[in-house]
Amino acid sequence: MKLSDYKIVGVRRFYEMQAGDIFRATVQDIRPGVVVIRLGDGELYSARSHVLPPAHIGEECLFRVKENDFAGRIFLEVVKTGTSYSFDMRV
């Protein structure tokens, strides 16, 4: 997977994503239990996390949608060099 092969999505596209969709976003902040990502239109979203992702603040990463219940909960995983880390993303 090459980072440049995937689009940076805005909030509208983010809400419409289906399981298996992959997108780019920038890691805005990493704290114990929380990862904040910035979408293409500048919107920030916080995700609960049980592990620290293999990323650094300011780094663009690929995220895969594991599940979207279209009721405000999106489950994401960071995809990086063959390893994935799951996050409970509530929007």
C-alpha positions in Angstrom: 0.0 0.0 0.0 1.3 3.4 -1.0 0.0 6.4 0.9 -0.3 8.4 -2.3 -2.7 5.9 -3.8 -5.4 7.0 -1.3 -7.4 10.2 -1.1 -7.7 12.5 1.9 -11.5 12.6 2.6 -13.6 15.4 3.9 -16.3 15.1 6.5 -19.1 14.4 4.0 -17.3 11.5 2.4 -16.2 10.3 5.8 -19.8 9.8 7.0 -20.6 7.8 3.8 -17.7 5.3 4.0 -18.4 1.6 3.9 -16.5 -1.2 5.6 -13.3 -1.9 3.8 -12.9 1.7 2.5 -9.4 3.1 3.0 -8.6 6.8 3.3 -5.8 9.1 4.3 -5.9 11.4 7.3 -3.3 13.3 9.4 -2.6 12.3 13.0 -3.2 15.5 14.9 -2.6 14.3 18.5 -1.8 11.1 20.3 -2.5 10.7 24.1 -3.0 7.6 26.2 -6.4 6.3 25.2 -7.1 8.9 22.5 -6.0 9.5 18.9 -7.1 12.7 17.1 -7.2 12.7 13.3 -7.6 15.6 10.9 -9.6 15.1 7.7 -9.0 16.9 4.4 -11.4 19.7 5.1 -9.8 20.4 8.5 -12.4 18.7 10.7 -11.0 16.9 13.7 -12.2 13.6 15.1 -11.2 11.8 18.3 -11.0 8.1 18.5 -10.7 6.0 21.6 -7.7 3.7 21.5 -6.5 0.8 23.6 -3.0 1.0 22.0 -0.7 3.7 20.8 -0.7 3.7 17.0 2.5 3.2 15.0 2.4 6.9 13.9 3.6 10.3 15.0 1.8 13.6 15.4 1.7 15.3 12.0 2.1 12.1 10.0 -0.4 11.1 7.3 -1.7 7.6 7.8 -4.0 5.2 6.0 -7.2 4.3 7.9 -9.5 1.4 7.0 -13.2 1.5 7.9 -14.0 -1.8 9.8 -17.6 -0.9 10.4 -19.9 2.1 10.0 -23.3 1.8 11.7 -24.5 5.1 10.1 -25.7 6.1 13.5 -22.6 8.0 14.7 -20.2 5.2 15.3 -17.4 4.3 12.9 -14.8 1.7 13.7 -11.4 2.4 12.1 -8.0 0.8 12.0 -4.7 2.3 11.1 -3.1 0.5 8.2 0.7 0.7 8.2 3.3 -1.7 6.8 1.1 -4.7 7.1 0.1 -4.1 10.7 -3.3 -2.8 11.8 -4.5 -1.2 15.0 -8.2 -0.8 15.8 -9.9 2.3 17.1 -13.4 2.9 18.3 -14.3 6.1 16.4 -17.4 7.9 17.5 -18.5 10.8 15.3 
